[in-house]
Amino acid sequence: MHHIYRKARSVVVWLGAAQDGSDLAMNAIANVKEIPRLPKNEDNILIYILGNRSNAPILFSESVFLPMARLSDRSWFFRLWTAQEYFYARQVTFCCGRKTLSDDVLITVLRSLLIYSFGQSLPASFKDEDEENLFRGFRVLLGLHKLKDKKENLGLMQGRSRQVKEPFDRVYAAFGMAESFDAIYRNVLIDYSLQNRRDYWKTYTAPGKLALMHEPHLRLLLVVESVD
């Protein structure tokens, strides 16, 4: 699949149907004209936030906070297989319901996004929520974009925290993301049989043995989630 994404003129990312105010969030992002990058000096953060609320009043209104948070919760941001979808594409369009955004616009806005951009305190509905989980999906995308921008294939060792349907997908999905040295692992059988689903640990040991024999830095092993 990574070869297909690389050769495609453009890739469309489907975030899902319109719900939880996603149209409001998508429109708010699309209507942002210009937002400066985050200041390096923390003393200027308040001035930065006030300036953003003036430049993008729709995006940073309190009413958009919940739709933005729920948009960030979409499963696409957390799935492992979708990483190559974004990483290898030359041009990406994000679709949610009938609303679309180019990746350039989305990334520019997300780089400026702070939880407290929407006000001095969290809206009442989020008072009991874990602050670290708010906009977590957006942070995952920004991390992926940073790796893409630097063209660091090996940096995509994000398999530990991303979601997969089958445990051995943490290995299978890693092959395409480690293309610079994946020839070593092409003898690993792609096997979705019921028996291999039950004995998925054998899929972990096969590339592990190859890595010990041929990978002096054991790079591919970094993507495997040993807990599962």
ABEGO torsion letter per residue (X at the ends): XAAAAAABABBBBBAEBBBGGAAAAAAAAAABABBBBBBABAAAAAAAAAAAAAABAAAABAAAAAAAAAAAABAAAABAAAAAAAAABABBBBBBEABBBBAAAAAAAAAABBAAAAEABBBAAAAABBAAABGAAAAAAAAAAAAAAAGBAAAABAAAABBBABAAAAAAAAAAAAAAAAAAAAABBBBABAAAAAAAAAAAAAAAAAAAAABAAGAAAAABBAAX
